[in-house]
Amino acid sequence: MRVSLTPELESWISQKVTSGLYESGSEVIRDSLRLLRERDELRQRMVEDLREELALGVEQLDHGLSRPLTPKLIADVKKAGRKKIGIRAG
């Protein structure tokens, strides 16, 4: 397989090898591809989780398990979401 890289990427790879973090450019590329694969797998899991959540929401709507969308409900949902991801109310 032949791969063409921009001069910027070639320089970046050389810097990684020179720093001693990697033995060769091939190691840098392999590690980069491994991280890309992990990111893609994480993104796919997130999409699957979102689809499950949407399906659950549709099922709940079909069974009449919904509430009117009010400003208070929106504020409560935002507050819960911020708490879940660790953002303090400002």
C-alpha angles and dihedrals in degrees: 000000000000121000127190118211132191116249088250092057092045089052092048091051091048090051091053091052093044090051089061094240090114134030095216146002088257090061090052091051093046092049091047091051091047090054091047090052091049091050092049091049091049091049090050091051090050091051091049091049090050091050090051091050091049092049090050090050092050090048091051091049090050089055094048094252098140139110130214113266104247131168088252092053090049091050091048092050091049091048092050092047093050090048090050093054094039102252116143119223109257 
